[in-house]
Amino acid sequence: TNQWFLPAVRGDIPPGCAAHGFVCDGTRILVFGGMVEYGRYSNDLYELQASRWLWKKVKPQAPSNGSPPCPRLGHSFSLYGNKCYLFGGLANESEDSNNNVPRYLNDFYELELQHGSGVVGWSIPVTKGILPSPRESHTAIVYCRKDVGSPKMYIFGGMCGCRLNDLWELDIDTMTWSRPETKGTVPLPRSLHTANVIGNKMYVFGGWVPQSAGGEITAPDGEWKCTGSFSYLNLDTTEWIGLISDCQEDKSNLLPGPRAGHCAVAVGTRLYIWSGRDGYRKAWNNQVCCKDLWYLDTERPLAPSQVQLIRATTNSFQLKWDEVPTVEGYLLQLHADSPVPPVAGIPGTGVPETSVLSLQGGCSLHQSPQSLPNIPYPEMKVDHPSQTNNLIPNNVQVSLSSNSKVEGKEKVAAPENKVAQETMKNHADATGFKESNAPSLLPVCTSSAQTSANVGELHDMDKQTVNPDASVSSTVSSSQTMVTQQAVKTESSSTNGAVVKDETSLTTFNSKSEAAETAYIMPSTRVSTGQTNDSHSSKAPQRTPAPVKARDRRWYDVGIFKNNSAVVSQFYLLPEETLNISNKTEGADVPDYRLLKKQDLFPGTVYRFRVAAINGCGVGPFSKISEFKTCIPGFPGAPSTVKITKSVDCIHLSWEPPASPSGNILEYSAYLAIRSTQLQENPSQLVFMRIYCGLKTSCIVTAAQLSNAHVDYTSRPAIVFRISAKNERGYGPATQVRWLQDMKTSGSK
């Protein structure tokens, strides 16, 4: 939401302090030391349970081989595993707080934590090698290479009468200190900077640096200034790479201003920078605190999960996929098994691009919207009847190429029954960045003509009804992860067998590359900034199916989505000349959606879907391909609002009846995925046993039936059920539900 809030905390609320140590361990926060007031420092340790906003003052045991840490400020406090590592800081030698006698520290402590809450105690590890020199206002991070399991702690810079820019390494396994040799240009000596690890890089931003241009240190009390310089250290190669130099001019406010004493936190692959002081000069005797929030996207987002089917109709799909953290939106694409004729006479106009700052290494830096009041953003007018989940997010930064971005902000007009149109203007905001409405991708599941499945997940709640008033599509809470499953092809009225095999295509679970699956893949470095399809389509035109050829497999944009769900009833048709160019070149222009026609989905047609996430660095890789088939008219829909209630020796399944266009519902069938030798040969090909057939909208699953259930480990352990309805035309699509199991439950099945 990009909104600050002040939580109502309770318990042992600590006094306000500065230059303290701070670590986050899951949902708890530990705060140690800091300056309570001028000359008076603390060595108290507080724990905040953020899930309850409860503060607690904790008292660790003293080390067996020495005294506990003395009161201090400007120390480093780093978490790795179940231990925190405290190094250095500044103490006051005087007992009189008004008479401050600074003493720089280089002592090293280890604090063992209890699981969940509480601490064990302090210890003083016996280290080898030469200790780093005493210092305060330095940084310390912990990094462990994936291929080498030895964690290392790195200390950089700080203050000890003068600023420092030395780098120290501690091997935590052997407790050995060393000075690694580095390559590249070492950042200027600094203190009160920040250092954060993302991937194998340590990003260093801001701090106090020498006033002189060359960075020479003339005297301990020489002139210093705040900096906005930005570098990273490749921790695998120990090479420094400069991203923003200290002397780089920024007259247009494209970058975070110079600052020190700020805070920075890494969330996924995104780095957030908040506040700090923007300068101090003795002659002025003043300082200004910043109130701006910035973030840096360091790389393109990961591929989302496969698109999953929530509901299918004759001419639409309701889709969902797992969220990707710190992204601005998703781009959804489809292609049909039957060729879609290109549209002639529509020019393929490229999206306007604007040159912006490109940080080395593909990073993209942006200012968060809440820090830019009264800034004119680009406007995008979108007419979208009764469609709220397709709204494109404001202020989405998307790199269309390594040196360009597009900026956009949308306003939703009153719903109108007409073809969606959009008007886009490009402006530069105060940050100078061009922002774009990020594409939204929707995950899709596979299903056959009459076998589109609704997919949901239910937790094991022990004798409780799960989401009793929610539909299938809403039974998946935000904390649950949807897992793509193939839709069952239920048996027809002429089938009387007890075991039903999943007959849908295996392409959903195929791990081979998309290049082998499709003849054309849209360039991932281009972003379509247009409006998504309407949620309701007009009467589907009749057409004659044609055989699919590899050269006819072309991906079409469904739209750009802010959230990880969408209703798909149309897609954009590309002009013929754009298709021909797109199949040959990676840098082809993205067509202007305002000039494109839309194509309705057809009944009884198989569509393939893929989705990609978008952040400030651009469009990430596409997900694996899923495929679904729209329903054939006349068949009943899929049952909804599935509930599972657990009792001692059985479970109770219930559901709501679906719509039936032709006649009443004649019967329902419920299926359970069971263990089978075929699963060992092909784990993704589930085998189902019918456990119920009748007119009631509920059934009992006995313990004997559950004992034969297959526990699916595609994601979290779950037992899979499918429920379908039958009318005079036959069985319609099945609703699939994954009943989540804990490890004890799944292990006993």
N, C-alpha and C positions, 0 to 999 in steps of 0.2 A: 504493500500500500504506500510505501515511501512516507509514512507518517510516524512521527515520534510520539511516544506516550510515556507517562510517568506511572509506573506500577505502584500499587499500595503495598509496600513491604512491611514486614513485622519482625519481631524477635529482637536479637541483639544487634541493633542497627549500628554500624561503625561510625565514628566521627569522620567528617570530610577530611581527605588527605590528598597530597600531591606526590608525584614521583614514586608511587607504590609499585609492588609486583602484582601481576594479575594473570591468572590462567583460567581456562575454561575446560572442564572435564565432563563431557556429556551435558547434562542439564544443571550441573553445579558449577559455581564460580568460587575460586579461592583468591583472597586478597591478603597480601602480606606487606607490613611495614609502610613507609611513606612519611611525609612531613605533615604533621597535624597542625602546627603553626610554626612561625619562623623560629628556627633554632631548636624546636622540640620534635624529635623523630620517634617513630613507633617501631616495635617489633611484634605487634599483635597479629594474629592470624584469624581471619574471618572466612566463613563459608556461607554462600548464598545458594539455597535450593531454588532455582529459577522456576521450576514447575509449580512451586507453592509460594514463591516470593518470600521465603523465610530465611532470615539471617541467623547465624549461630556463631558465637565466638568459640573457637576450638583451642585446646591447649595440648600441643604435641609433647611427647616425652623428650626430655633433654638427651643429647648424645652421650653415649657411655664413655667417649674418649675426649670430652671437652665441654665447653660452655655452649649454650644455644646462641643463635645469631643475635648480635647486639642491635639496638634500634638504628635504623638507617633509611636513606632515600636513594633513588637513582640506581638501584640494584637491578639485576636481571633475574627473572623467575620463569623457568621453562619447564614444560610438562612433557614427559615421555613415558608411556606405559602407565604404571601406577606410582610414579615418582616425579617429584618436582626438584629442580636443580637451581639453587640460589648461588649467585656469584656477585661479589664486589658490592659497590655502593659507597655512600658517603655517610660518615658518622660524625657526631659532635663530641669532641674530647672534653668540653667543658660541661660541668654539671649545671651551670647557669645557662638557661636557654637564651638569655639576652646577650650572652657572651659566646658567640659561635666560633669554635675552634675546629675547623674542618680536618677530618682524617679520612683519606682515601683507603678503601679496603680491596683486598683480593682474596678474601677467604671463600671457601667453597663448601656448601652444605647440600645434603640430600634429604628430602622429606618424603617418607613413605605414606601413601594414602590408603585408606580403607575403601573397599568397594562400595560405591553408591553414596556414602556419607561418612564423614569423620576422617581422622588421620591417625597414624601409628606414632611416629615420632621422628625427630631429627637424627641424623648421623653425619659424621665427618669422614668422607671417604679418604683412603690413603691413595694418593695419586703419584704418578711417575712423571718425569720430565720437568721442565721449567714452567712454573706458574706464570700466567699473564701478569703484567704489572698492575698495581692498584689503579682503580678507575671507577667512575660513576657515569650515568647517562649513556651507557653503551647499549648494545643489543646482543641478544643470544638466541639462537634458534637450534633446533635438533632436526637432523636429516638422516634418513637411512635409505641407502640404495636398494632397489628391488633385487638386484642380482647378488648383492653382498649384504648379509644380514647384520652388519656391525653398525649400530647407530653412532653418529658423531654430533657433538655440540660445537657450534661455531660462534665465537665472540668477535665482534667487530667494533672498532672505534671507541668513543667515550671521551671522558675528560679527566685529566690528572694535572691540574695547573695549566695545561694546554690541551688542545684537542688532539685526538689520536686517529690513525687510520690503519692500524695493524690488525691482522687477522690471526686468530688462534683456533686450534682444533683440539677437542677432547674426545678420545675414543672411549665411549661409555663402558664398553665391555672390559677393556683393560685398564681404564682410568689413567690413560697416558696423554699428557699435554704435548703439543707440537706446534710449529709454525709452518703451515703449508706454503709452498712456493706457488705464486699466482702468475698468470699471464694477463695481458691487456693493461689498460690504464686504470690504476687504483683510484677510487674516489677520493676527493679531498678529505683531510682530517675533519672529523665532525663529532658532535654529541647531540643528544636529544633528537636523533633521527629514528626511523623505524626500519625494521627488517622483517620480512615475511617470506615463508617458503611456499611456493606453488610448483608442484612437479619437482624438477631437479634444479630449480633456480631460487636464489635468495635475492629478493627485490629490496633495494635500499633507497629510501626517499627522504629528502629534506634534511633538517638539522642545522646546527651552527657550524659555519666553515670560516676559514680565514678571510678577512676583508680584502687583502691584496689579490690581484688577478692571478698571480702565479701560485698562490696557495702557500707562500713561505710563512713559517712561524718565527716571528722576530723576537717575541717575548711572551712570557706567560700571560701578561695582561694586554696583549696586542688587540687590534681591532678585529671584531668578528661580525658576521652578518648571517641572516637566515638564507637558506638556499632552497630552490625548487628542483635541484638536480636529481636525476633518477637513473639508477644503474641496477644491473643484476649480476650476480656471481653464479656461473654454472658450477654447481657443486660436484659434478662428476669430473669435469676437466679443470676446475679451479681457474677459470678464465673470466675476467671482468669484461662486461659489455656495457657501454654507455648508451642510455636511451635518450635522456634529456641532459644537456650540458649546463653547467652553472652560468655560463655567459650567454645562453640562448635567449634572445629577446622574445617577448610575448606581449606585444602591444595590443593584440586583439583579445586577450584573456582566454586563449585557447587551452591553457594548461593550469593546473593548480598553482597558486601563487607560492612564493617562498614562505617557508614556515618551519618552526621547531616546536617540540613538545606536543605534537599532534598524536593521533592514534591511527592505526591501520590494522585491518583484519582481512584474512583471506577466507572467502566462502566459495568452495569449489575452486574453479579456475579464475575467479574474479577477486580483485583486490579493492577494498574500500578504504578511502582516506578521509578522515574527519577532523576538522577544527585545527588547533594549534595557534601559536603566536606568529605574527607575520613580520616581526622585527623588533629590535631594541637598540637604541643608541644612548650612550651615557649623557650626551649633550642635551638630548630631548627629554630623557628620563620618563619615557612613556613606552607603552607597548599596546598592540591591538590584537585581540583574539579573533580568529577566523570563525565563521559560522557556516562554511560551505562543506558539502559532502560530494566527493568524487569517487568514481570507480574506474578500474582498469580491467578490461577483458584481455586476458593474456593469450588465449587461443580459442579456436572455434569450438563450439559445443560438441559433446559426444552425440552419437546417433541415439535417437529415442528407441523405445521398445517397438515391436511390431504393432501395427494398427489392430485394434480389437473391435469386434462387432458387438454393439449393445442391442440393436434392434434393426431389422430389415423389413421393408415394405416392397410393394411392386415397383416403386420408382424412387426409393431413397434408402439411405443407410444412416443409422445413428452410430457414431464411431467414438472411440476413446483410445488413449495410449498413455503410458507412464510419463509423468512430468520429468523434465530435465532441469536441474537447479540453475538459477541465475541466467535464464534466457529471456528474451523479449517476445518470442512468439514462435510459431511453427509454420512451415510450408508443407502443404499436403498436395500430392500429385496422384493421378490415376492413369491407367490405360485400360482399354477394353479389349477383350479377346477378339471381338469383331472390329474390323477397321473403321475408324471414324473419318469421314471425308473431310479434307482440308477446306477451308473457306477461302475463296479467291477474292481478290480486290481489297483486302484489308492490309494496309501497310504495317510492317513490324517495327513500330517506333520504339526506340530505346528509352529507358528511364533516365531522366536527367541526372548527371553526376556532377559532383563538386569536389575540387581538390581540397584535402584536409591534411592535417598532420598524420604521418604514418610512423609509428615507433618501430625501431628495428626489432625484428623477431615476430612481426605480425600482431603486435599488441594494439589495442584501441582504447583511448582514454576519454572519459566523458564525465560531465558534471551532472550530478543527480538533480532531477527536476525541482525538488522542493527548495533547492538553494537558488533558484532562478525565478524569483517573482517578477510579474509584469514583463515577461520576455515574450516577444511575438514569435510564436511557433508556426511552422507551416500548417496550413489547413487542408483537411481532406473531408469532403462532404460525401457521405455514404447513405444511400437509401437502401434499407435492408428490412423488408417486412418481417415482423415478429421473430427476429433472429438476434439474440443477445450474446450468444457464446462465440460468435464469429467476429466480434469487434476487435479491431486491430489496436494494439496498445499505443498509448501516447509515448513519445520520446524514445522510440526504439532505434538504437544505433546499429546500422548494418553496413558492413564493408562490402561494396559491390566489386571493388578491386583492391589491390594492395594499397592504393593511394587515394581512394575515393569513398564517400559515403553519401547516403541520401537521407533526408530528414523529413519526418511527417508527423502530423497530429490530426486525428480525425474527430469530426463532430457528427453525431448520428441525427439525421433528420427524422421528422415524423414519418411513420411507415406509410408507404404508398404502393399501390399495386401496379408497379411498372418495373421494367428492367433496371437493375441496379446501375447507377452511374456514379462517377466520382470526379471530383475536381481537385487537383493537387497543385499546390504552389510550393516552391522551394525558397526558404529563407535561411539565413545563418543566425543562430541564436547567440546569446552572449558568450557562449563557450566557443563559438566558431565551428562547432561540429555540425555536420549534416546528419540528420537522424531520419530513420525510415520506419514505417510500419512493418514490423518484422513478419515474414511469412509464417503461417501456422500449418503444421502438418498433422494429419489425422491418421492414427493407426487403424489398420483394417484386418479383420479376421476372414478366414476362408469359409465358404459354405457353398452348397450345391443349389440347384434351381429352387427346390422347395425346402432347403435345409439351412437357411440362415439361422445362426444361433445367437441368442442373447447371452452375454458373458457377464458373470458376476462373481464376487467373492464374499463368503460369509465366514465370520470367526466362530470358533467353538466357544459358546457362551455358557455352557452348563445349565441346562433346563431353562434357558431364557430364549424368548423369541427375538430373532435378529431383525432389526428395522421393521417392525410390524406394519408400519404404514407407508413404507417406501416401495417404490417400484423397483424392478430389477436394475434399471439403469442407475438408480440412486442408492442401491444397497451397498455400493462400493464406497466406503468412506474415504476421506482424504488421506488417511493414514495407511490405507491398504494399497497394494500394488496389483493392478490388473495383469493377468497373464494370458497371453494369446493362446487360444486353444482352437483346434479345428471343430467345426460344427458337425454334429452327428447327422448322418443321413438316415432318418428314421424309416422303419419298415413300412411299406405300403399296405393297403388293405388286403392284398393277396399274400402277404408274408406272415407266416405263423411261427417262425423260428424264435427261440428264446434268446439267442446271442445275435447282437447286431454289431457289425463291424463299422468302424469309421471309414467311409468311402470317399471322403473329400480329398482334394489334391494335397500332395505332400510339399508343394512348393513353398508353403508358408514356413516350414521348418527346414527348408534347404539352406545349408550354410554356404553354398558356393556364391561367388561374387555376382553382383548385379550385372556385370559385363557379360557373364555367361547366360544370364537370364533374359536380358533385353538387348535389343539392337541399338537403342538410343537412351542415353542418360543425360538429363539436362545439366549444364555446368553448375557446379556447386558454388562458384564464386559470383553468381548473379542472383539477384533477388527480384521477384515479381512483387510490386507494391500495388496490388489492386484489391478490389472487394471480393468477398467470398460469395458462394452461391446462395440462392434463396433456400429457405427451409421447406418451402412447398412449391412443387413444380406443377405446370399445367398438364393437360392430358397428353400422355406419351404418344408420339407418332408411331405408326406402324412401319416396320422396315423388314427387309429380307436379310437374314444372317449370311455372312460371307466367311469363307475359310480364313484362318489367321495365318499370316506369313510373318517371318521374322522382321522383314523390312517395314511392316505395318505397325510394329510395336513402338508407339510413340507415347511419351509421357505428357500429360496435360495437367495444367495447374487447376486445382480445385479452389484454392484460395490461401489466404494468410490468416492465421488464427492466433488469438492471444492465449486462449486456454487450451487444455489438452483434450478437448472433445469437440464434436461438430456433427451437424446433420447435413448430409451430402445428398443433393438431388440434382445438381448440375455441375458442369465443369466448363472451362474456357476452351474454345476452339482456336487453334493457331492458324495463321495464314499459311498458305502452301509454300511461299518463298521462304518464310521463317523456318518451317520444318526442314526444308531442304538444306538451309544453311546450318541449322542447329545440329543436324546429323553429321556435319563435317568439321565444324569448328567449335572450340570451347568458348570463345569469346563472343558468341553471337548475342545481339541485342535482345533484351527481354521485351516482349511486345507490350504495348500500352493497353491495359485492360479496358480503358474507355472505348477502344475501337474494336474490341473483340466480341464475338457472338458467344452465346452460351448453348450448351447441348444438354438436354434433359437425359436422365438415366432411363434405360429401357427395362421393361419387365423381363424376367427370366434370362438375364444377361450376367456373365461373369466379369467382374472388374477387379483389377489389381491396384493396390494402394501402397504407397510408401510415404514416409514423413521425415522431415529434417528440422532440427532446432536452429534458432538464429540468435546470435548475440552481437556485440559491437564489432567482433572480428569477421562476421559474415555468416554464411550458411554452413552448418556442419554436415557431416556425412549422413546419407539417407539410412533409414532403418531397413531391416530385412523386409522382403515383400510379403504382403498378405493378400489373399483374394477372397471375394465374396460374390454371391449371386443374388440378384434381386428376386423377389418372390414372383410366382406365376399367379395371375389374377384368379380369384375364386377360392383359393386355398385359405384356411384359417391362419390368423397371425400366431405369434409366439406367446405362450403364457407369460404373465408378468407378476410382479410383487411376490416373488418366491420367499418363503420364510422357512427356517429350520428351527425346531424346538427339540432340545435333547432331554431325554429322561434316562432312567437308570439302565434299562435293557434295550432301548430302541430310540429312534429319532422320528419326528413327525414332520413330513413335508406338506406344505400347502402353497397354493398359488391362485392367482386371479384368472378367470377365463379370458381368452383373447376375442377380438372381433372375428366374425365369420361371415364373409360376403355372400356365400351361397349355402343357405341352410343352417340348421343348428349343429352344435358340437355333438358328435356321436360318441366320442370316447377320448380319454387322455391316456398317454403312456409315459411312464417314468423309467429312466434307465440309470444304471450304476456302472461306472467304470470298474472292471474287475481285473484281477491278476491273470496273466496268460503267457504262454510260451512265446506267442507272437510279439509281446512287448519286449522280450529280451532281444529279439532280432531287430525290431524297429520300435524304440521306446516312444516315438512320437505318434505312432498309430494305435490309438486307444481302442480297446475292445469293451463293448457295453453289454450288460445283461438287463433285460426288461424285468423290473421288480414290481410293476403295477400296470394294470390296464382296466379302465372303468370310467364311469360317468362322474364320479366324485372329483372335486378339486383339491383332494388331499389324499395322503397315503402314509402308511407306517412302514419304516425300514427296520427290519429286525436285526438283532445282534448277530444272528447267523449269516444274514446277507452282508452285513458290514464286515464280518470276519474275512470275507472273500474280496473286499474292496482293494482296488489298486490305489496306492498313495502316490500322487503325482508330485515330483520334485522339480518341475520346470522352474518354479520360483520357490515360494514357501510351501511346505508340505500341505497337500490338500486332497480331499476326496471329491471326485467329480460326479455330478448328477446332470442329467438332461431330461427335460420335460417337453412334450409336444402334444398338440391337439389335432383331432381328425374331424372333418366334415364329409359331406357327400362327395367332394372332389378327391379327398384323401388327406394325408398328413401334411401339416404345414411345418414351418421352421421350428426348431427346438430352442428352448431356453437352457443355457448351460450355467451351472452354479458350481463354484469351487468352495467347498467347506473347509476352511483353514484348520489345520491340526497343529497342536504343539508337538514338540519332539517326543514327549513321553507317549502321547496319544498315537502319533504316527508310528512309533516304534513298536507299539503293541498290536497294530492292525495286521 
